[in-house]
Amino acid sequence: MSRTTATARKTENVGTDAGEARITWLPAERARLVLAVSHGAGGGIEARDLQALAAVLPGRRVTVALVEQPWRVAGKKLAPAPRTLDTGWRGLWPALTAPGLPVVAGGRSAGARVACRTAAELGARAVLALSFPLHPPGKPERSRADELLGAGGPTLVVQGGRDPFGRPEEFPRGGHRLVEVPHADHGFAVPRKAPLTQDQAMDLLADAVAGWLDGLT
């Protein structure tokens, strides 16, 4: 998939009850949707999957909002409790809806959990869950499937084929759609000897998300 090269980024700091958060906007011309995506507990918006979407989707008339939770903006190394993450996301929502477009709530890993937990109450158009952490590694009995199944709207899960937080075949049936990125781990990294390159893996991810978003409007 071709990348967008001319999109002008702009940042917006937003005060929330959990502290100051930040949105990096990548606006699309004649935008039809906003895709708001947040990072996980171990990294920021520089994650390869978030950057792949930011490079492609504005060219498909989808404005991308990369959300940094207050703990990342404050420079902390450890994510707070889920309740605090949800508070930060709720506080950002008015800024995300300000363009007057339907908002798809999304994120990777812990950010995907936040999107699922809050989508129904906030009125999200749909949910994008990248690398949804179905369970802690090696502990399938500690399932978080209820969060995913409770999202309350159209939901796309994009999961690495060898994600230790939940392989595609471990996911329960439900109203969500699941797309596998073969050989990819929790960060969507693929081994050098895999039959697809890292760029091909990101193209697969971006194509799947773009196609799904096209079906929402």
C-alpha positions as CSV (number, residue, x, y, z in Angstrom):
1,M,0.0,0.0,0.0
2,S,1.3,3.5,-0.9
3,R,2.3,5.8,2.0
4,T,1.1,9.3,2.5
5,T,4.0,11.8,2.5
6,A,2.4,15.2,2.6
7,T,0.2,15.0,5.6
8,A,0.9,17.9,8.1
9,R,1.1,16.7,11.7
10,K,-0.1,19.0,14.5
11,T,-0.1,18.3,18.2
12,E,-2.7,19.3,20.8
13,N,-2.3,19.0,24.5
14,V,-5.5,18.1,26.4
15,G,-6.1,18.3,30.1
16,T,-7.8,15.3,31.7
17,D,-8.5,14.1,35.2
18,A,-5.6,11.8,34.9
19,G,-3.2,14.6,33.8
20,E,-2.2,16.2,30.5
21,A,-2.5,14.0,27.4
22,R,-1.4,14.7,23.9
23,I,-2.9,14.1,20.5
24,T,-0.9,14.1,17.3
25,W,-3.2,14.8,14.5
26,L,-2.7,13.7,10.9
27,P,-5.6,15.3,9.1
28,A,-7.1,13.9,5.9
29,E,-8.5,16.0,3.1
30,R,-12.3,15.6,2.9
31,A,-12.1,13.3,6.0
32,R,-15.0,10.9,6.6
33,L,-13.8,9.4,9.9
34,V,-11.4,10.0,12.7
35,L,-9.4,7.0,13.9
36,A,-8.1,7.6,17.4
37,V,-5.4,5.1,18.4
38,S,-3.4,4.9,21.6
39,H,-0.2,3.1,22.5
40,G,0.4,0.2,24.8
41,A,2.0,-0.1,28.3
42,G,5.5,-0.6,27.0
43,G,5.9,2.1,24.4
44,G,4.5,5.2,22.7
45,I,3.0,6.3,19.4
46,E,6.2,5.4,17.6
47,A,5.1,1.8,17.5
48,R,5.4,0.4,14.0
49,D,1.7,-0.5,13.6
50,L,0.5,3.0,14.7
51,Q,3.0,4.6,12.4
52,A,2.0,2.4,9.5
53,L,-1.6,3.5,9.9
54,A,-0.6,7.1,10.2
55,A,1.3,6.9,7.0
56,V,-1.5,5.4,5.0
57,L,-5.0,6.3,6.3
58,P,-5.0,10.1,5.7
59,G,-4.7,9.2,2.0
60,R,-7.9,7.2,2.4
61,R,-9.9,10.1,3.9
62,V,-9.4,9.0,7.5
63,T,-7.9,11.5,9.9
64,V,-5.6,9.7,12.3
65,A,-5.3,10.9,15.9
66,L,-2.3,9.4,17.7
67,V,-3.1,9.6,21.4
68,E,-0.4,9.7,24.2
69,Q,-1.8,8.9,27.6
70,P,-0.9,11.3,30.5
71,W,1.6,8.9,32.0
72,R,3.7,9.0,28.8
73,V,3.4,12.7,28.4
74,A,4.7,13.1,32.0
75,G,7.7,10.9,31.2
76,K,6.8,8.0,33.4
77,K,8.0,4.5,32.6
78,L,5.2,2.5,34.0
79,A,1.5,2.6,33.0
80,P,-1.0,3.3,35.7
81,A,-4.0,1.1,36.6
82,P,-6.7,0.4,33.9
83,R,-9.1,2.7,35.7
84,T,-6.7,5.6,35.3
85,L,-6.1,4.8,31.7
86,D,-9.8,4.9,31.1
87,T,-10.1,8.3,32.8
88,G,-7.4,9.7,30.6
89,W,-9.2,8.4,27.5
90,R,-12.5,9.7,28.5
91,G,-11.0,13.1,29.1
92,L,-9.6,13.2,25.6
93,W,-12.9,12.2,23.9
94,P,-14.3,15.7,23.5
95,A,-11.2,16.8,21.6
96,L,-11.4,13.7,19.4
97,T,-15.0,14.4,18.5
98,A,-14.4,18.1,17.9
99,P,-13.9,17.7,14.1
100,G,-17.5,16.7,14.0
101,L,-16.8,13.3,12.4
102,P,-17.6,9.7,13.6
103,V,-14.7,8.5,15.8
104,V,-13.3,5.0,15.7
105,A,-11.7,4.2,19.0
106,G,-8.6,2.1,18.9
107,G,-5.2,1.3,20.3
108,R,-2.6,-1.4,20.6
109,S,-2.3,-3.7,23.5
110,A,-3.3,-1.9,26.7
111,G,-4.6,0.9,24.4
112,A,-6.9,-1.7,22.7
113,R,-8.3,-2.7,26.1
114,V,-9.1,0.9,26.9
115,A,-10.9,1.4,23.6
116,C,-12.9,-1.8,24.2
117,R,-13.9,-0.9,27.8
118,T,-15.1,2.6,27.0
119,A,-16.4,2.5,23.4
120,A,-20.1,1.9,24.2
121,E,-20.3,4.7,26.8
122,L,-18.5,7.2,24.7
123,G,-20.4,6.4,21.5
124,A,-17.5,5.3,19.4
125,R,-18.5,4.4,15.8
126,A,-16.4,1.2,16.0
127,V,-13.3,-0.3,17.8
128,L,-9.9,-1.2,16.4
129,A,-7.9,-3.5,18.6
130,L,-4.3,-4.0,17.6
131,S,-2.4,-6.8,19.4
132,F,-5.2,-7.2,21.9
133,P,-3.7,-8.8,25.1
134,L,-6.2,-11.6,25.5
135,H,-4.2,-12.9,28.5
136,P,-0.8,-12.5,30.1
137,P,1.9,-14.6,28.4
138,G,1.7,-18.2,29.6
139,K,-1.5,-17.6,31.6
140,P,-4.5,-18.3,29.3
141,E,-6.7,-18.8,32.3
142,R,-6.5,-15.1,33.0
143,S,-8.6,-14.2,30.0
144,R,-9.7,-10.6,29.1
145,A,-12.1,-11.8,26.5
146,D,-15.0,-10.1,28.3
147,E,-13.5,-6.7,27.5
148,L,-13.3,-7.5,23.8
149,L,-16.7,-9.0,23.6
150,G,-18.2,-6.1,25.5
151,A,-17.0,-3.4,23.0
152,G,-20.6,-3.0,21.8
153,G,-20.0,-2.2,18.2
154,P,-18.2,-3.2,15.1
155,T,-14.7,-4.4,16.2
156,L,-11.6,-5.4,14.2
157,V,-8.8,-7.3,15.9
158,V,-5.5,-7.4,14.2
159,Q,-3.3,-10.0,15.8
160,G,0.2,-11.4,15.3
161,G,0.3,-15.1,14.5
162,R,2.8,-15.7,17.3
163,D,1.7,-13.2,19.8
164,P,2.3,-14.6,23.3
165,F,-0.5,-12.4,24.7
166,G,-3.0,-14.4,22.6
167,R,-2.6,-16.2,19.3
168,P,-5.4,-15.8,16.7
169,E,-6.7,-19.3,17.3
170,E,-7.1,-18.6,21.0
171,F,-9.7,-15.9,20.5
172,P,-13.3,-16.7,21.3
173,R,-16.1,-16.4,18.7
174,G,-18.0,-13.2,18.8
175,G,-19.2,-10.2,16.8
176,H,-15.6,-9.0,16.1
177,R,-13.6,-9.7,12.9
178,L,-10.1,-11.0,13.3
179,V,-7.2,-10.5,10.9
180,E,-3.9,-12.4,11.4
181,V,-0.5,-11.0,10.5
182,P,1.4,-14.3,10.0
183,H,4.6,-14.9,12.0
184,A,4.3,-11.5,13.8
185,D,4.8,-11.1,17.6
186,H,3.1,-8.7,20.0
187,G,4.8,-5.7,18.4
188,F,4.1,-7.1,14.9
189,A,7.8,-7.8,14.3
190,V,8.4,-10.7,12.0
191,P,11.6,-12.9,12.0
192,R,14.1,-12.3,9.2
193,K,13.5,-15.8,7.9
194,A,9.8,-15.4,7.7
195,P,8.2,-15.7,4.2
196,L,7.1,-12.1,4.4
197,T,9.2,-9.0,5.1
198,Q,8.5,-6.5,7.8
199,D,7.2,-4.0,5.2
200,Q,4.9,-6.6,3.8
201,A,3.6,-7.4,7.3
202,M,2.8,-3.7,7.8
203,D,1.2,-3.4,4.4
204,L,-1.0,-6.4,5.3
205,L,-2.0,-4.7,8.6
206,A,-2.7,-1.3,7.0
207,D,-4.7,-2.8,4.1
208,A,-6.8,-4.8,6.5
209,V,-7.6,-1.7,8.6
210,A,-8.2,0.5,5.6
211,G,-10.6,-2.0,4.0
212,W,-12.5,-2.4,7.3
213,L,-12.8,1.3,7.7
214,D,-14.1,1.6,4.2
215,G,-16.9,-0.7,5.1
216,L,-18.0,1.5,8.0
217,T,-19.1,4.4,5.8
